[in-house]
Amino acid sequence: MASGFRTFHVRNDVCGSKNNMDLTQLGLYDQAIIVFAALVLFTSFIMLAQARVIPLIYTFAWQGALLAVVTALVALVSNHPHLYISAALTVALKVFLIPWLLYRLAVRLNIRHDAETIKHPSLLLLGGAGLVIFSYYVALPIVRLSGLATRNTIAVSVAVVLVGMLLMIARKKAVAQVIGFMSIENGLFFSAVVSTYGMPLIVELGVAFDVLVAAILFGVFFFHMRESFDTLDVDQLNRLSEARETILSHEEAGAASSEERP
């Protein structure tokens, strides 16, 4: 009985020391991954607080550059050559092509200097911080026996996805919502690369192609939306829908009253 208790106590000490591992005990690769994970999460918070379109696009490009560096680092350490192709695709699409397309759209739609009014920005950032804490809480049982680097990267990936969702919910401009959607994809890509050494190459090529097609379709949608409603504010579209429903209800009430008259 006593020996069993001592064995259980020793195992708890080993697991506890593994879970409470200090950053200085990690290797250079794990420390670099944690640093880049923190920078990726930091760019998500910059996008959450950024009111202007052009700095928002630049921040998205920087996030893509960080993802490319992480992918190349994982490829170097894990000896997975296909990840170099993923890093090159990330640079080509998320650092240059998609930000360039979004920048050209901002120029042609004349929204380069537009600033969106963000209601309660402090509360918005506090909400993002709460999502980060929630992400660590969710990731803790999943990787309880994993190293500190794995636990942090999974939690950061979940946090980037949730902050991207918050960006889509909190912002009214369609461009900001599209960037929030692509930030969600960045969080999923970061999790796949760091935690599982990447997805199969054919899957990554398909995802990259889907993201590119989505960016082009969003651009076409922006032009049709601007030509039809003269605005890219989604909240105003909701108001137009509510006004249309009000007009239709008034017309139906008037028609009903005219039918009741003798």
C-alpha positions in Angstrom: 0.0 0.0 0.0 2.8 2.4 1.0 4.9 1.5 -2.1 1.8 2.1 -4.3 1.3 5.5 -2.8 5.0 6.4 -3.3 4.8 5.3 -6.9 1.7 7.4 -7.5 3.4 10.3 -5.8 6.5 10.0 -8.0 4.4 9.9 -11.2 2.5 13.0 -10.1 5.8 14.8 -9.5 7.1 13.8 -12.9 3.9 14.9 -14.6 3.8 18.1 -12.6 7.4 18.9 -13.5 6.6 18.2 -17.2 3.6 20.4 -17.2 5.3 23.2 -15.2 8.3 23.1 -17.5 10.2 26.4 -17.6 10.9 28.2 -20.9 14.6 28.0 -20.2 14.5 24.2 -20.2 13.2 24.1 -23.8 15.3 23.8 -26.9 16.0 26.6 -29.2 13.4 25.4 -31.7 10.6 25.2 -29.1 11.5 28.7 -27.8 11.4 30.1 -31.4 8.0 28.5 -32.0 6.6 30.0 -28.8 8.0 33.4 -29.8 6.5 33.3 -33.3 3.2 32.0 -31.9 3.1 35.1 -29.6 3.8 37.4 -32.6 1.0 35.7 -34.7 -1.4 36.3 -31.8 -0.1 39.9 -31.5 -0.9 40.6 -35.1 -4.5 39.3 -34.5 -4.9 41.9 -31.8 -3.5 44.6 -34.0 -6.1 43.7 -36.7 -8.8 43.7 -34.0 -7.9 47.2 -32.9 -7.1 48.7 -36.4 -9.7 51.0 -37.8 -8.2 51.8 -41.2 -8.2 49.5 -44.2 -4.7 49.8 -45.5 -2.9 49.2 -42.1 -5.3 46.3 -41.6 -4.2 44.8 -44.9 -0.5 45.3 -44.0 -1.0 43.6 -40.7 -2.6 40.6 -42.4 0.5 40.4 -44.7 2.8 40.4 -41.7 0.8 37.6 -40.1 1.2 35.6 -43.3 5.0 36.3 -43.2 5.2 35.0 -39.7 3.3 31.9 -40.7 5.8 31.4 -43.6 8.8 31.7 -41.3 7.2 29.2 -38.8 6.5 26.8 -41.7 10.1 27.0 -43.0 11.4 26.5 -39.4 9.3 23.4 -38.9 10.5 22.0 -42.3 14.1 22.6 -41.3 13.8 20.8 -37.9 11.4 18.0 -38.8 13.0 17.2 -42.2 9.6 17.5 -44.1 10.6 19.0 -47.5 7.0 19.5 -48.6 6.6 22.2 -45.9 9.1 24.4 -47.9 6.5 24.4 -50.7 3.8 25.3 -48.1 6.1 28.2 -46.9 6.6 29.4 -50.5 2.8 29.2 -51.1 2.2 31.2 -47.9 4.6 33.9 -49.0 3.2 34.1 -52.5 -0.5 34.1 -51.5 -0.7 35.6 -48.0 2.2 38.0 -48.1 2.0 39.3 -51.7 -0.9 38.3 -53.9 -3.9 38.5 -51.5 -2.8 41.7 -49.8 -2.1 43.2 -53.2 -5.6 42.3 -54.4 -7.1 43.8 -51.3 -5.0 46.9 -51.6 -6.0 47.3 -55.3 -9.7 46.9 -54.2 -9.2 49.5 -51.5 -7.7 51.9 -54.1 -10.4 51.3 -56.8 -13.2 51.5 -54.3 -11.7 54.7 -52.8 -11.6 53.5 -49.2 -7.9 53.8 -48.5 -8.4 56.6 -46.1 -11.7 55.5 -44.6 -11.6 54.9 -40.9 -14.3 52.7 -39.3 -15.7 53.8 -36.0 -15.1 51.1 -33.5 -17.5 51.1 -30.6 -15.9 50.5 -27.2 -12.4 49.5 -28.4 -11.1 48.8 -24.9 -14.0 46.3 -24.3 -13.2 44.7 -27.7 -9.6 44.1 -26.7 -10.6 42.8 -23.3 -13.0 40.4 -25.1 -10.0 39.2 -27.2 -7.9 38.7 -24.1 -10.8 36.7 -22.6 -10.8 34.5 -25.7 -7.1 33.9 -25.2 -7.6 32.8 -21.6 -10.5 30.6 -22.8 -8.3 29.0 -25.5 -5.7 28.1 -22.9 -8.4 26.6 -20.7 -9.8 24.6 -23.6 -6.3 23.4 -24.8 -5.1 22.3 -21.3 -7.0 19.0 -21.1 -6.1 18.1 -24.7 -2.4 18.3 -24.3 -2.0 17.8 -20.5 0.9 15.4 -21.1 2.5 17.3 -23.9 5.3 19.7 -23.7 5.0 23.4 -23.0 5.6 24.4 -26.6 2.8 22.1 -28.0 0.4 23.4 -25.3 1.1 27.0 -26.2 0.9 26.6 -30.0 -2.5 24.8 -29.8 -3.9 27.4 -27.4 -2.6 30.2 -29.6 -4.1 28.6 -32.7 -7.5 28.4 -31.1 -7.1 32.0 -29.9 -6.2 33.2 -33.4 -9.4 31.5 -34.8 -11.6 33.0 -32.0 -10.1 36.5 -32.4 -10.7 36.3 -36.1 -14.3 35.4 -35.4 -14.6 38.3 -33.0 -13.2 40.6 -35.8 -15.9 39.4 -38.2 -18.6 39.9 -35.6 -17.5 43.3 -34.2 -16.6 45.1 -37.5 -19.2 46.4 -39.9 -17.0 46.9 -43.0 -17.0 44.0 -45.5 -13.2 44.3 -46.0 -12.5 43.9 -42.3 -14.8 40.9 -42.2 -13.0 39.2 -45.1 -9.7 39.7 -43.4 -11.1 38.2 -40.2 -12.2 35.2 -42.2 -8.7 34.8 -43.7 -7.2 35.2 -40.2 -9.3 32.2 -39.1 -7.7 30.2 -41.9 -4.3 31.4 -40.7 -5.0 30.1 -37.2 -6.0 26.7 -38.6 -2.9 26.5 -40.8 -0.6 27.5 -37.9 -2.1 24.7 -35.8 -1.7 22.1 -38.6 1.9 23.1 -39.3 3.2 23.3 -35.7 1.2 20.5 -34.1 1.2 17.8 -36.8 4.0 19.0 -39.1 1.6 20.0 -41.8 -1.2 18.5 -43.8 -0.6 16.4 -46.9 0.7 18.5 -49.8 -2.3 17.9 -52.0 -4.6 19.2 -49.2 -2.5 22.3 -48.6 -2.5 23.0 -52.4 -6.3 22.7 -52.4 -6.7 25.0 -49.4 -4.4 27.6 -50.9 -6.4 27.5 -54.2 -9.6 27.8 -52.2 -8.3 30.9 -50.3 -7.2 32.5 -53.6 -10.6 31.9 -55.3 -12.3 33.2 -52.1 -10.3 36.4 -52.3 -11.2 37.0 -55.9 -14.9 36.3 -55.3 -14.9 38.6 -52.3 -13.4 41.3 -54.6 -16.2 40.8 -57.2 -18.7 40.9 -54.3 -17.3 44.2 -53.1 -17.7 45.9 -56.5 -21.3 44.7 -56.9 -22.1 45.7 -53.3 -20.6 49.2 -53.9 -22.5 49.7 -57.2 -25.8 48.5 -55.8 -25.8 50.1 -52.4 -23.0 52.7 -52.6 -21.5 51.4 -49.3 -19.5 48.5 -47.9 -21.0 48.8 -44.5 -22.9 45.6 -43.7 -24.8 47.3 -40.9 -26.4 49.6 -43.4 -27.5 46.6 -45.5 -29.3 45.3 -42.4 -31.0 48.6 -42.1 -32.1 48.5 -45.7 -33.5 45.1 -45.1 -35.4 46.2 -42.0 -36.7 49.3 -43.9 -37.9 47.1 -46.8 -39.7 44.8 -44.4 -41.4 47.9 -42.8 -42.5 49.2 -46.1 -43.9 45.9 -47.1 -45.8 45.6 -43.9 -47.3 49.1 -44.3 -48.3 48.2 -47.9 -49.9 45.0 -46.7 -51.8 46.8 -43.9 -52.9 49.5 -46.5 -54.1 46.8 -48.9 -56.0 45.0 -46.1 -57.7 48.2 -44.9 -58.7 49.1 -48.5 -60.3 45.7 -48.9 -62.3 46.1 -45.7 -63.8 49.4 -46.9 -67.3 48.9 -48.5 
